[in-house]
Amino acid sequence: MKAVFSLNRLSAGLALSTAAACALMTSVPVHAEGALAQLYAARPPAGSSFVRLVNPEGAALKVKIADGPVQTLSGTKIASTYAIVKGDTPFVVEIDGKRAAPMQVARDSFNTLVPRREAGKVVFTVIDDGGGSQDALKAELRFYNLSSGCASARLDVAPSGPTLFPNVAAHASAARAINPVSAKLTAACAQPQSQAASQVLTLPALQPGDHYSLFLIGAAAKPVLRGQASATDTYKQ
């Protein structure tokens, strides 16, 4: 799967860990699961878009996006795969077997939907996962601030830095490309400033072209960091 993300050069001294010094490089989201997958996978037509749903709450949700499969989001699996939809065309999202109001997204875009209930109805916050250029030789990290009461969040290398994402607004995300390395990460609410940090999350071994999402959920005073590899539904010609 493919997408685009902006690159920002890190300083020469930036390190994920002692063994991975200077491994992080510039960044932007490239939505693909491995370089070989990009070469051989069937590609959707121009104008197609990619949509997934994230469940930041504790209760399990069964979700279905357009013609994608039914998926249960709970525990460590809080994000669905990206469904392939036709851009600028209405599609249906089902939550626990009930249809929400039809929605649509722009052509050639990547989007993450965060559901919430208003007046007994399910509505969605749409987070734009696009923008920038692509580098299939690197892996991508994308960090989402879905913590309640947290206006700005940060993601750090544990135990003592550096900070990879210093200021991610509520219901927003940021991304960077990295050389595939191993690292331990932690996240916290930066605004309002909180002494509470999430438990350490160990980044899995990533391959070039992989995309890994990190979600800060829970309350600002008790943050939780979840991680999950990104994946896209198979395009059926």
Secondary structure, DSSP 8 states (H G I E B T S, - for coil): ----B------TT-BSSGGGBT-B--------S-HHHHHHS----TTEEEEEEB--SSS-EEEEETTS--EEEBTTB-B--BEEEETTS-B-EEETTEE---B---TT-EEEEEEEEETTEEEEEEEE---SB--TTSEEEEEEE--BT-SEEEEEETTT--EEEEEEETT-EEEEEE-S--EEEEEEEEETT-S-B---EEE----TT-EEEEEEEEETTEEEEEEEE--B-----
